[in-house]
């Protein structure tokens, strides 16, 4: 039995089409793939040097809570990451933010919102072959 593709003029377009699809997919992934955090944001510059945990690197996570109460979950607070990598996340409905795909190194996490002040104002975090959790902030309303 002969392969249906061999010597078939009407299927000659299939090989170049498959190759084109593969190359387009590879190009899009190389230029646009990133690891997203829980809020759908992608940090950039996943760190320099060191090893990353698995294929997705390490993570930094925490929460922003009104007056420090776990019941005071604040959704929609912008949290900025700087240092060995940079990115922006937004707290979810539970008041939680997560940056993923990070390499070993030093980072600073800073929440911001015009309606609140935060304690502490920022947190320094060092990733050394493990995820960093509990980077929590207390928000106090500036509107009275």
MARVO-846722 format. One line per field, with one value per residue: x, y, z of N, C-alpha, C in turn; residue number from 0. Coordinates in Angstrom, 2 decimals. Example, Ala and Ser with C-alpha at 12.3 -4.5 7.8 and 13.67 -1.06 7.14 Angstrom:
BEGIN
n.px (13.19	12.85) $
n.py (-5.69	-2.25) $
n.pz (7.80	7.08) $
ca.px (12.30	13.67) $
ca.py (-4.50	-1.06) $
ca.pz (7.80	7.14) $
c.px (13.20	12.90) $
c.py (-3.30	0.03) $
c.pz (7.80	7.87) $
lonu (0	1) $
This chain:
BEGIN
n.px (0.84	0.57	1.70	-0.67	0.09	2.36	3.36	1.03	-0.45	-2.38	-2.04	0.38	0.70	0.37	2.68	4.35	2.48	2.08	4.68	4.87	2.85	3.95	6.32	5.24	3.83	5.94	7.41	5.57	5.32	7.95	8.31	6.11	5.28	4.79	4.96	2.17	0.77	-1.64	-3.43	-3.40	-1.41	1.84	5.02	8.17	11.57	12.69	14.68	18.22	20.93	21.59	19.39	16.21	13.13	11.89	10.06	8.72	9.87	10.20	7.99	6.46	4.25	1.40	-0.79	-3.22	-4.74	-7.45	-6.96	-5.43	-6.96	-7.91	-10.38	-10.84	-10.49	-8.91	-9.70	-8.35	-6.11	-3.10	-0.01	3.42	6.37	9.84	13.41	15.39	13.64	10.73	7.34	3.73	0.98	-2.44	-4.50	-6.63	-10.09	-9.86	-8.00	-5.41	-2.19	0.09	3.28	4.81	7.17	9.75	13.26	16.14	17.18	17.10	14.25	11.75	8.62	5.82	2.86	0.17	-2.26	-4.45	-6.35	-5.52	-3.08	-0.13	1.18	3.81	5.42	6.73	8.14	11.12	12.37	14.02	14.70	15.79	16.12	13.52	9.94	8.40	6.23	3.49	3.89	2.55	0.42	-0.84	-3.60	-4.68	-7.38	-7.38	-9.41	-11.86) $
n.py (-1.18	2.15	5.28	7.83	10.42	10.47	11.10	12.44	14.97	16.82	16.94	18.10	20.60	20.21	19.48	21.90	23.58	22.43	22.72	25.53	26.21	25.06	26.61	29.18	28.84	28.25	30.65	32.53	31.54	31.76	34.54	35.49	33.91	33.53	33.23	33.37	35.11	34.53	36.55	36.91	38.45	39.04	38.63	40.13	39.45	37.12	36.90	36.70	34.48	31.64	28.82	27.80	26.81	23.88	23.91	26.27	28.13	30.06	31.42	34.40	35.28	36.74	38.74	41.43	43.18	44.82	46.89	44.89	42.61	39.30	38.93	41.24	41.43	42.79	43.48	44.13	45.70	47.14	45.58	45.85	44.45	44.53	44.58	41.74	40.91	42.18	43.32	43.53	42.95	42.26	42.20	39.42	38.33	37.31	38.88	38.24	38.10	36.95	36.36	34.60	32.28	33.16	33.72	32.83	35.36	38.85	40.71	43.33	43.97	45.93	47.40	49.42	52.00	54.67	55.11	54.01	53.56	51.64	49.11	47.03	49.60	48.47	45.25	43.44	40.67	37.59	35.16	31.95	29.27	28.46	28.91	31.97	32.86	34.52	37.26	39.63	42.56	45.34	47.34	50.69	52.83	55.97	57.62	59.32) $
n.pz (0.00	-0.84	0.39	0.85	0.44	-1.15	-4.41	-5.03	-6.54	-5.65	-2.92	-2.42	-1.29	1.39	2.96	2.94	4.19	6.74	7.75	7.70	9.56	11.90	12.17	12.50	14.90	16.65	16.48	17.53	20.12	21.12	21.07	22.47	24.63	28.07	31.62	33.51	36.32	38.98	38.48	35.83	34.79	33.45	34.65	33.85	32.83	34.36	36.33	36.92	36.54	38.70	39.41	38.17	39.62	38.51	35.41	35.48	37.15	40.19	42.77	44.13	46.60	48.24	50.30	50.46	52.94	54.48	57.20	58.31	58.76	58.06	57.03	55.72	52.84	50.02	46.84	43.59	44.06	43.04	42.63	42.56	41.16	41.50	40.91	40.43	38.52	36.88	37.11	37.16	39.22	40.11	42.93	43.64	44.16	46.70	47.83	47.20	45.66	43.13	41.82	39.28	37.78	38.34	38.81	40.88	43.20	44.25	45.13	45.16	46.53	46.06	47.07	45.71	45.75	45.35	47.31	49.68	52.33	52.94	55.04	55.65	53.61	51.47	50.59	50.90	49.19	48.95	46.64	46.90	45.58	46.31	46.68	47.74	50.19	51.90	51.83	53.02	53.30	55.14	54.67	54.99	54.96	53.31	52.95	54.68) $
ca.px (0.00	1.38	1.29	-1.56	0.73	3.39	2.94	-0.31	-0.29	-3.30	-1.62	1.73	0.62	0.26	3.99	4.71	1.50	2.41	5.92	4.55	2.11	4.91	7.22	4.46	3.56	7.20	7.74	4.66	5.64	9.23	8.20	5.00	4.93	5.27	4.28	1.27	0.41	-3.06	-4.24	-3.29	-0.33	3.09	6.24	9.23	12.92	12.56	15.85	19.44	21.76	20.88	18.52	14.80	12.43	11.09	9.99	8.03	10.58	9.69	6.92	6.30	2.81	0.98	-2.13	-3.44	-5.92	-7.87	-6.69	-4.75	-7.91	-8.02	-11.73	-10.85	-9.81	-9.00	-9.55	-8.03	-4.94	-1.95	1.22	4.53	7.57	11.05	14.62	15.89	12.57	9.73	6.00	2.63	-0.14	-3.59	-5.05	-7.88	-11.22	-9.44	-6.95	-4.13	-1.42	1.17	4.19	5.38	8.19	10.87	14.53	16.80	17.62	16.46	13.09	10.98	7.19	5.26	1.45	-0.18	-3.64	-4.61	-7.29	-4.98	-1.66	0.21	2.20	4.89	5.29	7.20	8.83	12.26	12.25	15.10	14.40	16.96	15.67	12.21	8.87	8.27	4.81	3.22	4.31	1.27	0.40	-2.03	-4.05	-5.49	-8.05	-7.06	-10.71	-12.57) $
ca.py (0.00	3.34	6.44	8.67	11.71	10.33	11.20	12.97	16.40	17.68	17.03	18.67	21.79	19.84	19.57	23.30	24.14	21.93	23.38	26.93	26.24	24.78	27.76	30.29	28.53	28.38	32.07	33.18	31.09	32.33	35.97	35.92	33.05	33.92	32.55	34.34	34.89	34.25	37.65	36.96	39.35	38.33	39.33	40.03	39.33	36.16	36.79	36.33	33.58	30.67	27.88	28.03	25.62	23.25	24.64	27.53	29.01	30.19	32.40	35.27	35.51	37.36	39.31	42.80	43.09	46.06	46.95	43.67	41.53	38.37	39.08	42.49	41.16	43.90	43.10	45.20	46.48	46.94	45.19	45.95	43.68	45.10	43.88	40.83	40.81	43.22	42.99	44.10	42.04	42.84	41.24	38.79	38.54	36.92	39.81	37.56	38.32	35.97	36.49	33.28	32.21	33.99	33.06	33.21	36.74	39.78	41.40	44.19	43.92	47.19	47.63	50.84	52.38	56.04	55.15	53.32	53.51	50.24	48.78	47.97	50.25	47.46	44.11	42.87	39.22	36.90	33.79	31.09	27.91	28.11	29.91	32.86	33.11	35.30	38.66	40.31	43.98	45.89	48.57	51.59	53.76	57.38	58.32	59.29) $
ca.pz (0.00	-1.01	1.19	0.06	0.16	-2.17	-5.81	-5.15	-6.80	-4.91	-1.53	-2.32	-0.45	2.79	3.64	3.25	5.11	8.07	8.14	7.96	10.82	12.96	12.34	13.04	16.30	17.35	16.54	18.47	21.47	21.53	21.30	23.28	25.75	29.37	32.71	34.11	37.71	39.15	37.98	34.38	34.41	33.20	35.04	32.86	33.39	35.43	37.18	36.22	37.31	39.53	38.73	38.40	40.08	37.48	34.16	35.66	38.08	41.55	42.89	45.30	46.78	49.49	50.29	50.92	53.78	55.10	58.64	58.73	59.02	56.93	56.46	54.98	51.57	49.08	45.43	42.66	44.48	42.17	43.33	41.61	41.44	40.93	41.31	39.40	37.53	37.10	36.67	37.91	39.46	40.77	43.87	43.22	45.08	48.05	48.25	46.99	44.42	42.92	40.69	39.02	36.74	38.77	39.11	42.13	43.24	45.18	44.58	46.05	46.25	46.52	46.72	45.54	45.45	45.85	48.43	50.85	52.65	53.17	56.03	55.32	52.30	50.51	51.21	50.18	49.15	48.25	46.22	46.91	45.27	46.88	46.58	48.89	50.47	53.09	51.67	53.26	53.56	55.78	54.01	55.80	54.06	53.49	52.81	55.98) $
c.px (0.89	0.82	0.44	-0.92	1.74	2.75	1.51	-0.23	-1.20	-2.92	-0.22	1.77	0.65	1.59	4.39	3.75	1.78	3.68	5.67	3.82	3.06	5.80	6.48	4.19	4.82	7.58	6.86	5.01	6.94	9.08	7.11	4.64	5.54	4.51	3.45	1.05	-1.10	-3.95	-4.16	-2.22	0.96	4.27	7.29	10.57	12.95	13.80	17.07	20.27	20.92	20.04	17.09	14.15	11.56	11.09	9.37	8.73	9.92	8.63	7.06	4.81	2.54	-0.41	-2.14	-4.78	-6.20	-7.70	-6.09	-5.66	-8.00	-9.40	-11.83	-10.09	-10.00	-8.69	-9.18	-6.88	-3.79	-0.72	2.33	5.72	8.74	12.25	15.12	14.87	11.59	8.39	4.98	1.55	-1.26	-4.16	-6.39	-8.96	-10.90	-8.35	-5.55	-3.50	-0.34	1.96	4.84	6.46	9.44	12.11	15.06	17.24	16.84	15.38	12.51	9.54	6.56	3.79	1.19	-1.66	-3.85	-5.52	-6.75	-3.51	-1.37	1.33	2.56	4.68	5.75	7.88	9.96	12.17	13.45	14.63	15.71	16.49	14.38	11.22	8.82	6.80	4.69	3.71	3.06	1.46	-0.91	-2.36	-4.91	-6.07	-7.65	-8.32	-11.46	-13.96) $
c.py (1.24	4.48	7.36	10.00	11.61	10.37	11.69	14.47	17.29	17.82	17.62	19.92	21.45	19.96	21.01	23.95	23.70	22.60	24.84	27.07	26.03	25.99	28.95	30.06	28.71	29.85	32.80	32.79	31.70	33.81	36.35	35.05	33.58	33.15	33.60	34.03	34.68	35.35	37.78	37.92	38.58	39.14	39.16	39.88	38.39	35.96	36.40	35.46	32.61	29.72	28.21	26.73	25.05	24.08	26.01	28.49	29.01	31.27	33.22	35.52	36.12	37.91	40.75	42.80	44.41	45.96	45.65	42.48	40.62	38.43	40.35	42.37	42.33	43.43	44.33	46.09	46.13	46.62	45.14	45.13	44.36	44.33	43.02	40.57	41.90	42.76	43.66	43.05	42.83	41.79	40.71	39.01	38.12	37.84	39.29	37.96	37.25	36.36	35.13	33.37	33.01	33.14	33.48	34.66	37.55	40.58	42.34	44.16	45.16	47.32	49.12	50.99	53.75	56.12	54.55	53.65	52.07	50.11	47.31	48.57	49.32	46.34	43.66	41.36	38.65	35.49	33.04	29.64	27.50	29.26	30.73	33.23	34.02	36.74	39.55	41.78	44.35	47.20	49.37	52.63	55.19	58.24	58.19	59.78) $
c.pz (0.00	-0.17	0.32	-0.33	-0.99	-3.55	-5.98	-5.33	-5.96	-3.44	-1.36	-1.44	1.04	3.55	3.93	4.24	6.55	8.59	8.50	9.30	12.00	13.22	12.92	14.52	17.14	17.53	17.54	19.89	21.97	21.86	22.27	24.46	27.02	30.42	33.41	35.58	37.79	38.60	36.47	33.90	34.28	33.69	33.96	33.56	34.57	36.27	36.37	37.12	38.11	38.71	39.04	38.77	38.99	36.22	34.33	36.62	39.44	41.60	44.17	45.41	48.14	49.36	50.77	51.65	54.46	56.61	59.17	59.01	57.81	56.29	55.62	53.67	50.61	47.67	44.61	43.07	43.55	43.02	42.29	42.10	40.77	41.46	40.16	38.30	37.82	36.56	37.55	38.04	40.12	41.71	43.38	44.29	46.51	48.59	48.01	45.65	44.34	41.68	40.49	37.94	37.07	39.05	40.47	42.07	44.25	44.47	45.63	45.58	46.88	46.11	46.52	45.17	46.08	47.07	49.72	51.06	53.08	54.20	55.85	53.93	51.19	51.29	50.31	50.30	48.42	47.91	46.15	46.80	45.97	46.67	47.86	49.06	51.69	53.02	51.80	53.60	54.25	55.10	54.98	54.87	54.37	53.35	54.13	55.85) $
lonu (0	1	2	3	4	5	6	7	8	9	10	11	12	13	14	15	16	17	18	19	20	21	22	23	24	25	26	27	28	29	30	31	32	33	34	35	36	37	38	39	40	41	42	43	44	45	46	47	48	49	50	51	52	53	54	55	56	57	58	59	60	61	62	63	64	65	66	67	68	69	70	71	72	73	74	75	76	77	78	79	80	81	82	83	84	85	86	87	88	89	90	91	92	93	94	95	96	97	98	99	100	101	102	103	104	105	106	107	108	109	110	111	112	113	114	115	116	117	118	119	120	121	122	123	124	125	126	127	128	129	130	131	132	133	134	135	136	137	138	139	140	141	142	143) $
